[in-house]
Amino acid sequence: MTRLSISRLFLTAAISLAAISSASAAPPTKSGSSTKGDILTDNKGMTLYTFDKDVDGKSACNGPCATNWPVLKAEASDKADANYTIITRDDGSRQWAYKGKPLYTFAKDQKPGDITGDGFLNNTWHLAKP
């Protein structure tokens, strides 16, 4: 192999690693809009919510609550970034949080853009807003 070929090989590898690194650093949410203003959605466009009973970056939504309000899961390889942090749930799984508030979807939202969970349970569930 020539020095030029080796240099190209290393350059290609470095570019590939940079692309992988930047892909995993992307925020776990997208911005969307609703009739109630701008909101955060998951990568599928489903509305994200916060829960008033969550405090200090800890989820209070477990068991049946988490069945109705699926968490925005963080994978082991995901890294916190800027306003996005990762909390550890009571069961040991990882969940994304935005500005310290754990993020959830709502099981009754059927399609992207649905916001049926806003104000649910005596106004303790709210749209996650950027």
Buried (B, 14 or more C-beta within 10 A) or exposed (E): EEEEEEEEEEEEEEEEEEEEEEEEEEBBBBEBEBEEEEBBBBEEEBBBBBBEEBEEBBBEBEEEBBEBBBBBBBEEEBEEEEEBBBBEBEEEEBBBBBEBBBBBBBEEBEEEBBBEBBEBEEEBBBBBBB
